[in-house]
Amino acid sequence: MSIPQPPEPAKLVVSLFLKEKDIIVDVANDLSEKFGPVDMVSSWFPFDYTEYYETEMGSPLFRRFFAFKNLIKQSALAEIKLATNDIEHKYSKKGKRIVNLDPGYMIKSRFVLATGKNYSHRIYIGKGIYADLTLIYTKGLFQKLPWTYPDYADKIMLGYLNLIRNKYLRDL
């Protein structure tokens, strides 16, 4: 018989991409107000893996990661996604987003993103939100999965996510 165990706390990570870099301070302030202090911020990464968002957001797009100091409950991911959706809406212009926020969490063994889109490998976690197992950590490295988005499988991105994982391990 398996005995239920409480899950380990997780490191909240929010990836954002946008065209207009000048709003980053305002968006970062909104995120900090909602989720607490940020303890890691990435440099800018070009976001050129897909043209999917160009119609809505324009181009070129740039990505940045924020990792938060306060560890979260894994069960909070659906609420966090709804909160980031509200922030996206706040910055929308004429019904189009100018910033895309992708919240997720990191634990020792995996990196999980939240999404409102269902698919075969995504698990429903409530409130219209699904958990996407994006990367697994094994043999000392993050490993992509068949469905991992190409940008999250990029070596530079994996390197930065590994830095976040190292910080998370220190936080524990």
VOKETI-426903 format. One line per 4 residues: number of its first residue (from 1); their letters; for each residue x, y, z of N, C-alpha, C. Coordinates in steps of 0.2 Angstrom, whole numbers. Layout:
<lofis>
NUM	A	X Y Z X Y Z X Y Z ~ ...;
</lofis>
This chain:
<lofis>
1	MSIP	4 -6 0 0 0 0 5 6 0 ~ 3 11 -4 6 17 -4 3 22 1 ~ 8 25 5 6 30 10 6 37 7 ~ 1 41 7 2 48 5 7 52 9;
5	QPPE	11 55 5 16 60 7 15 67 5 ~ 16 72 9 16 79 7 21 80 1 ~ 19 83 -4 24 85 -9 29 90 -7 ~ 35 90 -10 41 95 -8 39 101 -10;
9	PAKL	41 107 -7 39 113 -10 43 114 -16 ~ 41 119 -20 43 120 -27 46 127 -28 ~ 50 128 -33 53 135 -35 48 137 -40 ~ 45 143 -39 41 146 -44 46 150 -49;
13	VVSL	44 148 -55 48 151 -61 43 154 -66 ~ 44 160 -68 39 163 -73 43 165 -79 ~ 42 162 -85 45 165 -91 41 170 -94 ~ 43 175 -97 39 179 -100 43 181 -107;
17	FLKE	38 182 -112 41 185 -118 37 191 -120 ~ 40 195 -124 37 201 -126 41 205 -131 ~ 38 210 -135 42 213 -140 44 220 -137 ~ 40 223 -133 41 230 -130 45 229 -123;
21	KDII	52 229 -123 55 228 -117 54 233 -112 ~ 52 239 -114 51 245 -109 46 243 -104 ~ 42 238 -104 37 237 -99 39 232 -94 ~ 45 229 -95 48 224 -91 48 226 -83;
25	VDVA	49 232 -82 49 234 -74 42 234 -72 ~ 38 236 -75 31 236 -73 28 229 -72 ~ 30 225 -77 27 218 -76 31 214 -70 ~ 37 215 -70 41 212 -64 38 215 -57;
29	NDLS	37 221 -57 34 224 -51 27 220 -49 ~ 23 219 -54 16 216 -54 18 208 -51 ~ 22 205 -54 24 198 -52 26 198 -45 ~ 31 203 -43 33 203 -36 28 204 -31;
33	EKFG	24 209 -33 18 210 -29 14 204 -27 ~ 13 200 -32 8 194 -32 12 188 -29 ~ 18 187 -30 22 181 -29 28 182 -24 ~ 29 188 -22 35 189 -18 41 191 -21;
37	PVDM	47 192 -18 53 194 -21 56 189 -26 ~ 59 192 -31 62 188 -36 70 187 -34 ~ 72 181 -34 79 180 -32 84 178 -38 ~ 81 177 -44 85 176 -50 81 179 -56;
41	VSSW	85 183 -60 82 185 -66 87 184 -72 ~ 85 181 -77 89 179 -83 91 185 -87 ~ 96 185 -91 97 190 -96 91 189 -102 ~ 91 193 -107 86 192 -112 89 187 -117;
45	FPFD	84 182 -119 85 177 -124 81 179 -130 ~ 83 178 -136 79 179 -142 74 174 -142 ~ 68 176 -144 62 171 -144 61 170 -152 ~ 64 165 -155 64 164 -162 62 157 -164;
49	YTEY	59 153 -160 58 146 -161 51 145 -164 ~ 47 150 -165 41 149 -168 38 156 -170 ~ 34 156 -175 30 162 -177 23 162 -175 ~ 21 157 -170 15 157 -168 12 163 -165;
53	YETE	16 167 -161 14 173 -157 15 179 -161 ~ 18 179 -167 19 185 -171 13 189 -173 ~ 8 186 -175 2 189 -177 -1 193 -171 ~ -1 190 -165 -4 194 -159 1 199 -156;
57	MGSP	7 197 -156 12 201 -152 17 205 -156 ~ 18 203 -162 23 206 -167 30 203 -166 ~ 35 206 -169 42 203 -168 47 208 -169 ~ 53 207 -167 55 201 -163 53 201 -156;
61	LFRR	53 195 -153 51 194 -147 57 192 -142 ~ 57 194 -136 62 192 -132 59 189 -125 ~ 63 184 -122 61 180 -117 66 182 -111 ~ 63 182 -105 66 183 -99 63 178 -93;
65	FFAF	67 175 -89 65 171 -83 66 175 -77 ~ 61 174 -73 61 176 -66 60 170 -61 ~ 64 169 -56 63 164 -51 62 167 -45 ~ 57 165 -41 55 168 -35 58 165 -29;
69	KNLI	59 169 -24 63 167 -18 58 163 -14 ~ 52 164 -13 47 160 -9 46 154 -12 ~ 47 148 -9 45 142 -12 37 141 -11 ~ 34 138 -16 27 137 -16 25 130 -15;
73	KQSA	18 129 -14 15 122 -14 14 121 -22 ~ 16 114 -24 14 112 -30 7 113 -32 ~ 3 112 -27 -5 113 -29 -7 120 -30 ~ -3 125 -29 -4 132 -31 -4 133 -38;
77	LAEI	-1 129 -42 0 131 -49 -6 133 -53 ~ -12 130 -52 -18 133 -56 -19 140 -54 ~ -19 141 -48 -21 148 -46 -15 153 -48 ~ -9 151 -48 -4 155 -51 -5 157 -58;
81	KLAT	-7 152 -62 -8 153 -69 -14 158 -70 ~ -19 157 -66 -24 162 -67 -22 169 -65 ~ -18 170 -60 -15 176 -58 -11 179 -64 ~ -7 175 -67 -3 178 -73 -7 179 -79;
85	NDIE	-12 176 -80 -17 177 -85 -20 184 -84 ~ -21 186 -78 -24 193 -76 -19 198 -77 ~ -12 197 -76 -7 201 -77 -7 202 -85 ~ -7 197 -89 -7 197 -96 -12 202 -99;
89	HKYS	-18 201 -96 -24 205 -98 -23 212 -96 ~ -20 214 -91 -19 220 -89 -15 224 -94 ~ -10 221 -97 -6 224 -102 -8 223 -109 ~ -14 220 -110 -16 219 -117 -18 226 -120;
93	KKGK	-18 226 -126 -20 232 -130 -24 230 -136 ~ -30 233 -136 -35 231 -141 -36 223 -142 ~ -37 220 -136 -38 213 -136 -32 208 -137 ~ -26 211 -138 -20 207 -140 -15 208 -134;
97	RIVN	-12 202 -132 -7 202 -127 -1 206 -130 ~ 2 209 -125 9 212 -127 14 209 -123 ~ 12 204 -118 17 200 -114 13 194 -113 ~ 17 188 -114 15 182 -112 19 179 -106;
101	LDPG	15 177 -101 18 174 -95 17 167 -94 ~ 22 163 -94 22 156 -93 24 154 -86 ~ 20 153 -81 22 151 -75 23 143 -74 ~ 28 141 -70 29 134 -69 33 133 -62;
105	YMIK	34 127 -61 38 126 -55 44 121 -56 ~ 49 122 -52 54 117 -52 55 113 -46 ~ 56 107 -46 57 103 -40 64 99 -42 ~ 66 95 -38 73 91 -40 72 87 -46;
109	SRFV	66 84 -47 66 79 -53 63 82 -59 ~ 60 88 -59 56 90 -65 55 97 -65 ~ 53 100 -71 51 107 -72 44 106 -76 ~ 39 109 -73 32 109 -75 30 116 -77;
113	LATG	26 116 -82 23 123 -84 16 122 -84 ~ 12 128 -82 5 128 -82 2 130 -89 ~ -3 128 -91 -6 130 -97 -14 129 -97 ~ -17 133 -101 -25 132 -102 -26 127 -107;
117	KNYS	-21 124 -111 -23 120 -117 -22 113 -115 ~ -27 109 -116 -26 102 -115 -23 98 -120 ~ -19 93 -118 -16 88 -123 -15 82 -120 ~ -13 76 -124 -13 70 -121 -8 69 -115;
121	HRIY	-3 73 -115 2 72 -110 1 77 -104 ~ -4 81 -104 -5 86 -99 -10 83 -94 ~ -9 85 -88 -14 83 -82 -18 89 -80 ~ -24 88 -79 -29 93 -77 -27 94 -69;
125	IGKG	-26 100 -67 -25 102 -60 -30 106 -57 ~ -36 108 -61 -41 112 -58 -42 119 -61 ~ -48 122 -61 -49 129 -63 -47 130 -70 ~ -48 125 -75 -47 125 -82 -39 125 -84;
129	IYAD	-35 123 -79 -28 123 -80 -25 116 -80 ~ -20 115 -84 -16 109 -85 -9 109 -83 ~ -6 104 -81 1 104 -79 5 100 -85 ~ 10 104 -88 14 101 -93 20 99 -91;
133	LTLI	22 92 -90 28 90 -88 33 92 -94 ~ 37 97 -93 41 100 -99 48 97 -99 ~ 51 96 -93 58 93 -93 58 88 -87 ~ 62 83 -87 64 79 -82 71 80 -80;
137	YTKG	73 79 -74 80 79 -72 83 72 -70 ~ 87 70 -74 90 63 -73 97 63 -76 ~ 101 59 -72 108 58 -74 112 65 -74 ~ 110 69 -70 114 75 -69 112 81 -74;
141	LFQK	107 80 -78 105 85 -83 97 85 -84 ~ 95 91 -86 88 91 -88 87 87 -95 ~ 82 83 -96 81 80 -102 74 82 -105 ~ 75 83 -111 68 85 -115 64 79 -116;
145	LPWT	58 80 -117 53 75 -119 51 76 -126 ~ 47 71 -128 45 71 -135 41 78 -137 ~ 37 80 -132 33 86 -132 36 92 -130 ~ 42 92 -127 45 98 -125 46 104 -130;
149	YPDY	43 110 -129 44 115 -134 51 116 -135 ~ 53 118 -142 60 118 -144 64 124 -140 ~ 60 129 -138 64 134 -134 66 131 -127 ~ 62 127 -124 64 124 -118 69 119 -118;
153	ADKI	70 116 -124 75 111 -126 82 114 -128 ~ 82 121 -129 88 124 -131 94 124 -125 ~ 100 122 -127 105 121 -123 106 127 -118 ~ 106 133 -121 106 139 -116 101 140 -111;
157	MLGY	95 138 -113 89 138 -109 90 133 -103 ~ 92 127 -106 93 122 -101 98 123 -96 ~ 103 127 -98 109 129 -93 106 134 -88 ~ 102 139 -90 99 143 -86 94 140 -81;
161	LNLI	90 135 -83 86 132 -79 90 127 -74 ~ 95 125 -76 100 121 -71 102 126 -66 ~ 104 132 -67 106 137 -62 100 138 -57 ~ 94 139 -60 88 139 -55 87 133 -51;
165	RNKY	88 127 -54 88 121 -50 93 121 -44 ~ 99 123 -46 104 124 -41 102 128 -35 ~ 100 134 -37 97 139 -32 92 136 -27 ~ 87 132 -31 82 129 -27 84 124 -22;
169	LRDL	89 120 -24 92 115 -20 95 119 -14 ~ 98 124 -14 101 128 -9 95 131 -4 ~ 90 133 -8 84 135 -4 81 130 1 ~ 81 124 -2 78 118 2 82 117 9;
</lofis>
